[in-house]
Amino acid sequence: MSATASTGTGAYAEVNGINLYYETHGSGRPMILLHGGLGSGEMFGAILPMLADHHQVIAVDLQGHGRTADIDRPLEVPLMADDIGALIAHLGLDRPDVVGFSLGGGVALLTGIRHPEKVGRVVSASANIRRSAVYPEMLGQQGQVNAAAAEFLKDTPMYELYHRVAPRPEDFPRLLDKIGAAMQQDFDYTDEVRGMQVPTLIVAGDADMAPPSHFVEIFNLLDGGLRDGGWTGEGRPKGGHALAILPGLTHYNLVDSPLFAATALAFLDQQD
């Protein structure tokens, strides 16, 4: 293990045939934190102090990202959700909360769906549950993500981060190929979300990669937004779910926002 003031304590867990890297920050009730595509746990740097103030934050680098080397399997959200379920068991955690953004938001959601007995609460931010919900022009851009784009991304923070921390920095084109292929796969988690048993907060920026109406649609599937909430909250969603559309934020700056951190913490700390 290694520890510094800025990075917390880093370690690896061998789960599901993958050597999963995670960093632990702060103390308190555990929260697993999941980054977006082409990122790593470091992308939460701006809000990590807020999150770690009252929680033990376990920031994971997902398959092929950050300090977690890729393995020979597709980059698929359900598989990564099973990695997180296995990590919870490996670390002996008692129903930690799972908070994720973008790709990590999808993984958080699927972890709660596939492993409800292992999870306390879920915060899923900027994660669409149908590929078709994303704006068409964004789907077009996603279609251009492949190994050939590596040369054009060498001046970006994503490449700088990967090159600095990845076990095999030369794998960046491979990651682009795999994440590009993953984004081309059609998916629809409508039925799975409808059966969600874990209290879940759906979060999005008001100018996100999918329209606000899509996140309202997810909330509807969770029994939300269908009736008046009532004086005592008796009309709120039966499963304890909630929705937050955050003002002035996009898919690209939500992860840095104190408003996102405060909203997530308010939802998670309701159980205290």
HELIX and SHEET records of a PDB file:
HELIX    1   1 GLY A   41  PHE A   44  5                                   4    
HELIX    2   2 LEU A   48  ALA A   52  1                                   5    
HELIX    3   3 VAL A   77  LEU A   91  1                                  15    
HELIX    4   4 LEU A  103  ARG A  114  1                                  12    
HELIX    5   5 PRO A  116  LYS A  118  5                                   3    
HELIX    6   6 ARG A  131  ALA A  133  5                                   3    
HELIX    7   7 PRO A  136  GLN A  142  1                                   7    
HELIX    8   8 ALA A  147  LEU A  153  5                                   7    
HELIX    9   9 PRO A  157  VAL A  165  1                                   9    
HELIX   10  10 PRO A  169  ASP A  171  5                                   3    
HELIX   11  11 PHE A  172  GLN A  184  1                                  13    
HELIX   12  12 THR A  190  ARG A  194  1                                   5    
HELIX   13  13 PRO A  212  LEU A  221  1                                  10    
HELIX   14  14 LEU A  254  ASP A  256  5                                   3    
HELIX   15  15 PRO A  258  LEU A  268  1                                  11    
HELIX   16  16 ASP A  269  GLN A  271  5                                   3    
SHEET    1   A 9 SER A   2  THR A   4  0                                        
SHEET    2   A 9 GLY A   8  VAL A  15 -1                                        
SHEET    3   A 9 ILE A  18  HIS A  25 -1                                        
SHEET    4   A 9 HIS A  55  ASP A  61 -1                                        
SHEET    5   A 9 ARG A  29  LEU A  34  1                                        
SHEET    6   A 9 ASP A  97  PHE A 101  1                                        
SHEET    7   A 9 VAL A 122  ALA A 125  1                                        
SHEET    8   A 9 THR A 200  ALA A 207  1                                        
SHEET    9   A 9 ALA A 242  THR A 250  1                                        
END                                                                             
